Amino acid sequence: MSRISNIIDAIRRIGSRSQKAALLRQDRQLEGKEVLERGRVVVHHEGEAITGFHAKVEPYPEEVSSLSLTARQELMIYSSRASDLFSDFDIDSSAGLLERFDQAFSSWLHASNRLGYSENDVVGILGAAFGDYCNESLEMDWVTVSDQYGTSTAIDGREFEFRAFPFDSIWKRIDDAESGFFASIYVVLAHQKQHSRRRGNAP
């Protein structure tokens, strides 16, 4: 058994609640796929060590296309509602945007009164706003990814090969009743951008 496998097994036993939940989510993602490599990545940011998990699977056919104009307009409407969500849940306006995402999601998730915001509302609003933030600051774009497992909306690096699924990520945290993840996802994405392969058609 490899050292990485030992580390992952140890995290399953004694890791934090969020680390264990992350591994379980990855287990579900990898089910039925041929895994070539799996491991842990630790990224240091502002004095904190953020742990993420990566996996490399046997390549399978997928189709990546730009989001349609109609879909982009729908995302813009959702994203524009973020300020209302922050205001309705009394989120600290002096906090950074990533922190406000985390505060808003946590406040909604644990609220006895969710002020009329459904799960679809919160996933749409925060997913679109977070995706827009990543697109602007990490040079990514909205895309649609289709493969044998289905179709999802994602954000994809323009120049480097890295990707995230904002809406899917939030849905999974609702299922796990977990909050405090937007900043961690962003930091790991920034790390991936620095260490990813440049696209073949990139300048």
Salt bridges, closest charged atoms under 4 A:
ASP27 OD2 - ARG12 NH1 2.80
ASP27 OD1 - ARG38 NH2 2.52
GLU46 OE2 - HIS45 NE2 3.67
GLU62 OE2 - ARG163 NH1 3.24
ASP121 OD1 - ARG81 NH1 3.89
GLU139 OE1 - LYS193 NZ 2.92
ASP141 OD1 - ARG158 NE 3.28
ASP156 OD1 - ARG163 NE 3.14
ASP156 OD1 - ARG199 NH2 3.05
GLU159 OE2 - ARG198 NH1 1.83
GLU161 OE1 - ARG197 NH2 2.84
ASP176 OD2 - ARG25 NH1 2.81
ASP176 OD2 - ARG28 NH2 3.82
GLU178 OE1 - ARG25 NH1 2.85
